[in-house]
């Protein structure tokens, strides 16, 4: 991953640090990319832009079908979830902030009330609250 602005979906920005499951079943390359994103999210000055649709993580996901999420719920559901997260944070698609700024914003709002409706809440350190 180079040092250009990292393009990520809202749920990847908000949830990646709290996820507690193995990503190896989606392949070593995908798991490695997710680990590099976790590291970027934990950095100080890495710039991250929230995008609508497929992002840097999705590009390697085996669930990606015809440039759309094929995971449980599908692309329409994921876009609705991302939009709801952004409304909750009070920001919009296209927002660019440093990883440190993203972490501060997320920390000020977690646990998200949305977590109780998340399909993956049982595998998340925030969703069990």
N, C-alpha and C positions, 0 to 999 in steps of 0.2 A: 504494500500500500504506500503510495507516495504521499507527499505533504500537501497536496492540493486540498481544496475543500471536500470533505467527505459527505456524500449524498446518502441520507438515510430516511426511511419511513419513520413516522412518529412513534409507532410502537417499538421499533428497534432502538430508538434513542431513549425512550422512557423505560423500557422493560428489560433490555439486554443485561444490565448489571444485576438484576434481581432474579433472572432465570436460573433454575436449579435442575437442569437435565442434561443428559449427554446428547451432543449433536453428531456423534460419530455415525449414527445410523443413516445420516444424510450424506455421508462420505467425508473422507479425511480433508479434502480440499475445502469443502464447505465449512467444516469444523474449524479449520485453520483460519479461514477468513473471519468467522465469528469471533475467534479469539483475538485476532488483530483489531477488530472493531471494539471489543471490550477494552483492549489496551488504549485505543484512541479515546474512548469515552472516559477513561480514567486519567487522561493527560490534562495538562494545564491549558495550552494554547491552541490545540488542534481545532480548526474551524470545521463546523458541522452545519449543513443545510438540511432542513426538513423538506422532503419531497413527497409529492403525491404520486403513487404508483411504484413500480419496481425500482429497487435501489441497489446499492453496492453489495449487500448481503444476498438479495434475491437472485442476482445474476448467476450464482453458483448453486442455487437450491434445486434439488431434483424434483421438487413439487411445482416448479415454474413450468407452466404450460402456455405456449403461444403468448409469451410476455405478460402472463397474468398468474397470480397466486392460485395454485391448485390445492393448497392445504385446506384443512377443515374450515368450512365457512366460505372459502373462495374469495376472489378478488373484490367483489362488491362488499362483502362483510368486512374485509380488511380495510378497505377505504373508509367505510363508515366508522370503524373503530379508530382509525388514525384521525379522522375529522373530529370525533368526540374528544379524543385526547387533547388535540390542539385547542378546541373550544375551552376545555377545562383549564388549560394552561394560559389561555388568553392570548394566543399567538396564531399566526396563519402559515399556510404552506409557503415555502420560499424563505422563511426566517433563517438567518445565519447567525450563529453564536459560537463562542469558544466552548470546548467541552466543559470547562470549569463553569461557565455561565449556564449551560444546560443542566449540569448537576445541581447547581444552586436553585434553579427554578423548580426542578423536579423534587428536590429535597423539601422545598417550602410547601409543596402540594401533596406529598405522599404521606400515608397511603392514599391512592386515588380511590374515590368512591366507585369508579368504574371497575376496579379490580374484582369486585364481588360478582360481576357478570362475565368475567373473562373465562374463556374455555380452558386456559392453562393455569388458572389460579392455584391449583394444588401443587404445581411445580414451580412456584414463585415465592420468594421470601416476603413480598409485599402483599400478595393476594390472600394470604392466610390470616390477615389482620381482621 
